[in-house]
Amino acid sequence: EALYPIIEPAATHMYPAIEAEPDGTLHLAYTRAEGVYERIYHTAFAADATGPDPDPPVEAFASAEGSGAALASSPSGDVVYLAFGDGNNIALTTTDTTNGPAPVYIGGSGTAHSPVLATREGGGALVYFTNVSGLSNELHAVPFSYDGTTLTFSTMVLVISDTVPPYQPTITHITDDIYFVAWSGGPNPDYRIRGTFVELAP
């Protein structure tokens, strides 16, 4: 009974992502189908189930092909980052649609998809897939920085170029510039979980 039942009951929603700030505020991002297009929407609400209803969902960024959102709060909770697929690229911005930064984009040799975020103070890192062919994908990682005004990507790292199925990867910040990345890899159908430490300097 603690969950809000339905947000936008008349719309088709997909690929939800949720993140909690240190003060308990919850952020929800999702893909909303609008005719032949898919767009990214975001809302925030109190963690207390007896509190107010969620804020009205706001389109996070005007995109005709937004899909697969990811959210991550900075350790201090000052900013909540939002990444999503936008056509052949991955877009990165924040949930502040009024005063937040302009989105930045990164991609690869194929369609980029399945972004996941890890944060540290002043930025973080993003992992995502680019499709090579069929179910085969490359896994990329890229650090980013944010000075309160501008988002900036640093050098992208190719984590693995073997046959990687399109199952969600994951990333976590360990210390300083060190992150740990894990994914499912290997030949079909004998996929195995793999992981590695990656140095990603902003």
C-alpha angles and dihedrals in degrees: 000000000000094000126088103243106223136355113205096356093194095057133080112241131192141171102022121200125188134191134179125217119217089256090058098256110146123216123201125191125179145160114259120199113226109179108294091346134080121210135183119243131185136196135173131207143166118275090227106097090211092056129096124304118270118280113266107276113259126203102250095208133352101254130149093207107034115151144147104034125203127192132196131169123218112248090255093046092235093125137020114208123214125199127179143160113268112183108299094345142063116243122208124195138128133264090251099100092173105050102006128116127277112265120262124210138215133172143152143220093309141020109317117222147148101050120193126185137211121183143206129173109295096016139327140206139289129209123194143156130246115203115239099178136322108333093344117111140170119226117225133185128195131178121222137192132207124196095185092269111043134036115214130187119214127202116324117231123209102224098183134353098185122109103297120178118225096258115134114273122210137214136190133185114243107176138321106334095344122109133170118226125192131185144157114261146157136076121325122293097008098072117166133190111254132180144179142181113250128193109220114176116192 
